[in-house]
Amino acid sequence: MTQQTTAVHPKVTSDTDDTAAVHPKVQKLVDEIIELNMIQVKQLTEQLKERLGVSDMPMMAAPTMSMPQGVAPFTETKKEEAPKKEEKTEFSLKLEAFEAAKKIQVIKEVRALAGLGLKEAKELVEGVPKVLKTGVSKEEGEKMRDKLKELGATVVLE
């Protein structure tokens, strides 16, 4: 014996009938919303609040006669969140000073690190303080800084 299963579809009704079954369009939206991850749900909520002009005011539940005495009504409260510091992902490497005796080695290293010609690297080193390179990752910037510090340069990762 095989059993046949049939999908239960909500009854199709007019848009104005509040007491009837769920409208297929609404059911489809509910099904799509259920598939969202938490970030998408948060984005959806923010967009709906913005479009509908809804504020984040907490809703107060009115106490009812059936509520046991001594039990406070549930109220939605928004927790104060500490402002999140965005972690910097791109840095600038700034040459601030160098030892005069090691000027040539510093110029050579700056030339290699920044991909400059000899003349440009010399002008950059002689015009300290100057930014050598921008948009570098923290790891890459630290490696460059360490190489230049070994040569007697003062370098800052900003």
C-alpha positions as CSV (number, residue, x, y, z in Angstrom):
1,M,0.0,0.0,0.0
2,T,1.3,3.4,-0.9
3,Q,0.2,6.5,0.7
4,Q,-0.3,9.6,-1.3
5,T,0.7,12.9,0.3
6,T,-0.8,16.1,-0.9
7,A,0.6,19.5,-0.3
8,V,-1.7,21.8,1.8
9,H,-2.1,25.0,0.0
10,P,-3.7,28.0,1.7
11,K,-7.2,29.0,0.5
12,V,-7.0,31.9,-2.0
13,T,-9.0,34.8,-0.8
14,S,-9.5,38.4,-1.5
15,D,-7.0,41.0,-0.3
16,T,-9.6,42.6,2.1
17,D,-10.7,39.5,4.0
18,D,-8.7,39.6,7.3
19,T,-10.3,36.5,8.8
20,A,-9.5,34.1,5.8
21,A,-6.5,31.9,5.2
22,V,-3.1,33.4,4.2
23,H,-2.9,34.9,0.8
24,P,-0.5,33.0,-1.6
25,K,1.6,36.1,-2.1
26,V,2.1,36.5,1.6
27,Q,2.9,32.8,2.0
28,K,5.5,33.1,-0.7
29,L,7.1,36.1,1.1
30,V,7.1,34.2,4.4
31,D,8.8,31.2,2.8
32,E,11.5,33.5,1.3
33,I,12.1,35.3,4.5
34,I,12.5,32.0,6.4
35,E,15.4,31.2,4.1
36,L,17.4,34.4,4.9
37,N,20.4,34.3,7.2
38,M,20.7,36.6,10.2
39,I,22.6,39.4,8.3
40,Q,20.0,39.4,5.6
41,V,17.2,39.5,8.2
42,K,18.8,42.5,9.8
43,Q,19.1,44.3,6.5
44,L,15.5,43.5,5.7
45,T,14.4,44.9,9.0
46,E,16.4,48.1,8.5
47,Q,15.0,48.6,5.0
48,L,11.4,48.1,6.2
49,K,11.9,50.5,9.1
50,E,13.3,53.1,6.7
51,R,10.6,52.7,4.0
52,L,7.7,52.6,6.5
53,G,9.1,55.3,8.7
54,V,9.1,53.2,11.8
55,S,11.4,54.2,14.7
56,D,13.2,52.0,17.2
57,M,10.8,53.0,20.0
58,P,10.2,50.1,22.3
59,M,6.7,48.7,22.3
60,M,5.1,48.6,25.8
61,A,2.9,45.6,26.6
62,A,-0.2,46.5,28.6
63,P,-0.7,44.5,31.7
64,T,-3.8,42.3,31.4
65,M,-6.1,40.8,34.0
66,S,-4.8,37.3,33.3
67,M,-1.2,38.3,34.1
68,P,0.0,37.0,37.5
69,Q,0.6,39.6,40.1
70,G,4.2,40.5,40.6
71,V,5.2,39.6,37.0
72,A,6.3,42.6,34.9
73,P,5.0,42.9,31.4
74,F,7.5,42.1,28.6
75,T,8.9,45.1,26.9
76,E,11.2,45.2,24.0
77,T,14.4,47.1,24.8
78,K,17.3,47.9,22.7
79,K,20.6,47.2,24.4
80,E,23.3,49.9,24.3
81,E,26.1,48.6,22.2
82,A,29.6,49.9,22.5
83,P,30.6,51.6,19.3
84,K,32.6,49.1,17.3
85,K,36.0,50.2,16.2
86,E,36.5,49.3,12.6
87,E,39.8,47.5,12.2
88,K,42.0,49.2,9.7
89,T,42.9,47.1,6.8
90,E,45.0,49.4,4.7
91,F,48.0,51.3,6.0
92,S,50.5,53.9,4.8
93,L,54.2,53.5,5.3
94,K,55.9,56.8,6.2
95,L,59.6,57.3,6.3
96,E,60.4,59.9,9.0
97,A,64.2,59.9,9.3
98,F,67.3,57.8,8.5
99,E,70.9,57.6,9.5
100,A,73.0,59.8,7.3
101,A,75.7,57.1,7.0
102,K,73.2,54.6,5.6
103,K,71.5,56.9,3.2
104,I,72.5,54.9,0.1
105,Q,71.2,51.6,1.5
106,V,67.9,53.3,2.5
107,I,67.5,54.7,-1.0
108,K,68.1,51.3,-2.5
109,E,65.5,49.7,-0.2
110,V,63.0,52.5,-0.8
111,R,63.5,52.0,-4.5
112,A,62.8,48.3,-4.3
113,L,59.8,48.6,-1.9
114,A,58.1,51.4,-3.6
115,G,58.9,50.4,-7.2
116,L,60.5,53.7,-8.0
117,G,63.4,54.8,-10.2
118,L,66.7,55.7,-8.5
119,K,66.1,59.5,-8.9
120,E,62.6,59.3,-7.5
121,A,63.7,57.1,-4.6
122,K,66.6,59.6,-3.8
123,E,64.2,62.6,-3.9
124,L,61.8,60.8,-1.6
125,V,64.4,59.8,0.9
126,E,65.9,63.3,0.9
127,G,62.5,64.9,1.4
128,V,61.6,63.1,4.7
129,P,59.1,62.9,6.3
130,K,57.3,61.3,3.3
131,V,54.8,58.5,2.7
132,L,56.6,55.7,0.9
133,K,53.6,53.6,0.1
134,T,49.8,53.7,0.7
135,G,47.2,51.0,0.8
136,V,49.4,48.2,2.1
137,S,48.2,45.4,4.4
138,K,49.3,45.4,8.0
139,E,51.6,42.3,7.5
140,E,53.2,43.8,4.3
141,G,53.7,47.2,6.0
142,E,55.3,45.6,9.0
143,K,57.7,43.7,6.8
144,M,58.7,46.8,4.9
145,R,59.0,48.8,8.2
146,D,61.3,46.1,9.7
147,K,63.6,46.0,6.6
148,L,64.0,49.8,6.7
149,K,64.6,49.8,10.5
150,E,67.4,47.3,10.0
151,L,69.0,49.9,7.8
152,G,68.7,52.6,10.4
153,A,65.6,54.4,9.2
154,T,62.7,55.6,11.3
155,V,59.5,54.3,9.8
156,V,55.9,54.6,10.9
157,L,52.9,52.4,9.9
158,E,49.8,54.7,9.9
